[in-house]
Every structure is written in structure tokens, then in C-alpha cells.
Amino acid sequence: MDRKLAGDPPLEWRRSTAQVPYRQALAEQHARNEAIARGDAAELIWLLEHPPVYTAGTSAAAGELLDPRFDVVESGRGGRYTYHGPGQRIGYVLLDLRKRGRDVRCFVHGIEKWVIATLARFGVEAWSVPERVGIWTRDVDGSEAKIGAIGVRVRRWVTMHGFAVNLDPDLTHFTGIVPCGIAEYGVTSLARLGLAVSADEWDEALHAEADRFLAALNASELRTCAS
């Protein structure tokens, strides 16, 4: 079942309450990307969850797939191997950068800041690291660990893919890959940090922070997007 969150047209917000198979979601993204590029469809922010799957980005190395216990899908996005599964909230962000600044770097930084601001609403301090893709925080033992992944693709200035945040996934599922090609850091979740956050609660918090994300993209057209 899909439910729509309130949003200003023509941007569509979609929230899927049932798990969506990754290949199905990928096909829908491709179709929507093409329709947006043609001017036949509205931009889309789609929040959902997948059954367990490993996805390979364009830079994925074969040696980083350690145990292919789940389906492995070539995603076409940037980056390396990523796990998606129950308890992880995915955000697919399909925006037309032709009217939002034509700045891919600003788009990626904007997603990072958007997720970081949403995590802050639950009392979690998080950050990005220039040389390490993703969203990072302190784990229960004080070490730095990844709590969110980011991977995007841009075709004809229309974006695809987006981000994934660990609410309460089975963290052992990440051991089948080297997440995002970074072996020396672990993976954590809100649940591991002692926070019970539902998908609905996460979605509403993310939606509440969306205006700043979109405003930053629009500002980039005036060359004021912060690095």
C-alpha cells in the first residue's frame, strides 16, 4: 500500500507501507526518471523498505562481495556494495536538477545535510566525512560507525536513487559485503543506539526537514549552495 504525504505540487511524496522488491523499485525509478525528463511526470520522493538484497554500484569490486546470501543486483548508481533490508528506511529522490541548480555536488551534500538534520530530531549527532561516503555517528562503544548510506545517479539532469538509514535492521546482514568498500568501520542503527523509531516517525521527521533541503538546491542556482 502506498500513502502520500502532504507536499507542494508538483513534487510527489510517496510512502510505501509494504516491502517493495528492489528490482521492481529500480524499474519504477527508471520509468519515472524518463517521464520527469520528458516533462510528463512530477518529481518524486519515495520512502520505502526492501526485502533483503545486496546492490552493486558502478565502482563495486568483486572481492567486496563476501557472502552473496541474498539477491545481488546491479543498481547503476554510484558507489560500491550496499545492503538493503527490513528495518532500513530508503529514500529515493527523483528531482529535476534543470530547475534546481544543475549542481550534482550540491544535491549530494544536500541529501547528507537532510539526513543529518533528521537524525538530530531524535537526538543523534551525525556527520559526513569527505573521503568516506555516507552518514556517520558514534556507536555504543564510542567508535565511529555508519548509520546511513548515500548513492545517486543522474540522467539527463534528473536524479535517481538516494539514501538509506538504519532504523532497526539485522546488522549481521551487512557482514556479507564490505559496506560501501570501507572495511575499517562498522555499521550501526538507531535501535543499537537505544532508540525505537518507527518508519512512520522517521518519515514524518524527514518530511519536516525537507523544505531546507529543497531550498538549498534552489539556492544553488544562484551559486549560494554551501559546501
C-alpha positions in Angstrom: 0.0 0.0 0.0 1.3 3.5 -0.9 0.3 6.5 1.1 1.0 10.1 0.1 2.4 12.7 2.5 1.3 16.3 2.1 3.6 18.2 -0.3 3.6 21.1 -2.6 2.7 20.1 -6.2 4.3 19.2 -8.5 6.5 17.3 -6.1 5.0 14.0 -5.2 5.7 12.3 -1.8 5.1 8.6 -1.8 5.3 6.3 1.3 5.1 2.6 0.7 4.0 0.7 3.8 4.7 -2.8 2.4 8.1 -4.0 1.3 8.9 -3.3 -2.3 11.3 -5.8 -4.2 14.4 -4.0 -5.2 14.2 -4.9 -8.9 10.6 -3.6 -9.0 11.6 -0.3 -7.4 14.6 0.1 -9.7 12.4 -0.4 -12.8 9.9 2.2 -11.4 12.7 4.6 -10.9 13.9 4.3 -14.4 10.5 4.8 -15.8 9.8 7.8 -13.6 13.2 9.3 -14.4 12.5 9.2 -18.1 9.0 10.7 -17.6 10.3 13.6 -15.5 13.0 14.3 -18.1 10.2 14.4 -20.8 8.1 16.7 -18.6 5.4 14.0 -18.3 5.6 13.4 -14.6 6.1 15.3 -11.3 9.3 15.0 -9.3 9.1 12.2 -6.7 10.4 11.5 -3.2 9.7 7.8 -2.4 10.1 6.4 1.1 10.1 2.6 1.3 11.7 -0.6 2.6 13.1 -3.6 0.6 13.3 -7.3 1.3 17.0 -8.3 1.9 19.2 -7.5 -1.1 22.8 -6.6 -1.9 23.1 -3.8 -4.5 26.3 -3.1 -6.5 27.2 0.4 -7.6 29.3 1.2 -10.6 32.5 1.1 -8.5 31.8 -2.2 -6.8 34.7 -4.6 -6.6 34.1 -8.4 -6.8 36.2 -9.0 -3.7 33.9 -6.9 -1.6 31.0 -9.3 -2.0 31.9 -11.7 0.8 28.8 -13.9 1.1 26.1 -13.5 -1.5 23.4 -15.0 0.7 20.8 -12.6 -0.8 19.9 -11.5 -4.3 22.7 -9.3 -5.8 21.5 -6.6 -8.2 23.5 -4.2 -10.4 21.9 -0.9 -9.4 23.6 1.6 -11.8 24.1 4.1 -9.1 27.5 5.4 -8.0 29.4 3.7 -5.2 30.1 0.1 -4.2 28.2 -2.6 -2.4 25.3 -1.8 -0.1 22.8 -3.9 1.8 19.1 -3.1 1.9 16.5 -4.9 4.0 13.8 -4.8 6.6 14.3 -2.2 9.3 16.1 0.1 7.0 14.3 3.2 5.5 15.1 4.0 1.9 14.6 7.4 0.3 14.6 7.6 -3.5 14.9 11.2 -4.6 13.9 11.9 -8.2 14.4 15.6 -8.8 14.8 17.6 -12.0 18.1 19.5 -11.5 17.5 21.5 -14.6 15.2 23.7 -12.4 17.1 23.1 -9.2 20.6 24.5 -9.9 22.2 21.8 -12.1 24.7 21.1 -9.3 25.2 17.4 -8.5 27.7 18.1 -5.7 25.1 20.4 -4.1 22.5 17.7 -4.5 24.6 15.0 -2.7 25.7 17.4 0.1 22.0 18.4 0.4 21.0 14.8 1.0 23.7 14.4 3.6 22.5 17.5 5.5 18.9 16.5 5.2 19.5 13.0 6.8 21.8 14.5 9.4 19.2 17.1 10.4 16.5 14.4 10.6 18.7 12.2 12.8 19.2 15.3 15.1 15.4 15.3 15.7 15.9 12.0 17.5 18.9 13.3 19.5 21.5 11.6 17.3 24.6 13.6 16.4 25.7 12.6 12.9 28.1 13.9 10.3 29.5 13.4 6.8 33.2 12.8 6.0 34.5 14.0 2.6 36.7 10.9 2.0 34.1 8.4 3.2 30.7 8.3 1.6 27.7 8.0 3.9 26.4 9.3 7.2 28.4 8.6 10.4 27.8 8.7 14.1 29.2 7.3 17.4 28.4 3.7 18.1 27.7 2.3 21.5 31.4 1.6 22.2 32.4 5.2 21.1 33.8 4.1 17.7 32.7 5.8 14.5 30.2 3.8 12.6 28.0 4.3 9.5 24.2 4.8 10.1 23.3 5.8 6.6 24.3 5.2 3.0 24.1 7.5 0.0 24.3 6.6 -3.6 22.9 8.6 -6.6 22.7 8.6 -10.4 21.8 11.5 -12.6 20.5 11.0 -16.2 19.6 14.0 -18.3 19.8 16.1 -15.1 17.2 14.0 -13.4 18.3 12.3 -10.2 17.7 8.6 -9.1 18.4 6.5 -6.0 19.2 8.5 -2.8 19.8 7.3 0.8 19.2 4.5 3.3 19.1 4.9 7.1 19.3 2.1 9.6 16.3 2.2 11.9 16.4 -1.4 13.2 17.8 -3.8 10.5 19.5 -7.1 11.2 23.1 -5.8 11.3 24.5 -9.2 10.7 23.3 -9.0 7.1 25.9 -6.3 6.4 28.6 -8.9 7.0 28.0 -10.4 3.5 29.7 -7.4 2.0 32.3 -4.7 2.6 29.7 -1.9 3.0 30.5 0.9 0.5 34.0 -0.5 0.2 35.0 0.7 3.7 36.2 -2.3 5.8 37.7 -0.5 8.8 34.5 1.0 10.2 31.4 -0.7 11.5 27.6 -0.2 10.9 25.1 0.8 13.5 21.4 1.6 13.8 19.1 3.7 15.8 17.9 0.6 17.6 21.5 -0.3 18.5 21.9 3.2 19.9 18.8 2.6 22.1 16.3 4.5 20.1 13.0 2.9 18.9 12.0 4.9 15.8 9.2 3.6 13.6 9.1 4.1 9.8 6.2 6.5 10.3 8.1 8.6 12.8 11.2 8.7 10.6 9.2 9.6 7.5 7.4 12.5 9.3 10.6 13.9 10.7 12.3 13.6 7.3 9.3 15.4 5.7 9.6 18.2 8.3 13.2 18.8 7.3 12.5 18.7 3.5 11.9 22.4 2.9 15.5 23.3 3.9 16.9 20.5 1.6 14.9 21.8 -1.4 15.6 25.4 -0.6 19.3 24.7 -0.6 19.0 23.1 -4.1 17.1 26.0 -5.4 19.7 28.4 -3.9 22.4 26.6 -5.8 21.0 28.1 -9.0 22.2 31.4 -7.5 25.5 29.8 -6.6 24.9 30.0 -2.8 24.8 26.3 -2.0 27.1 25.7 0.9 29.8 23.1 0.6 
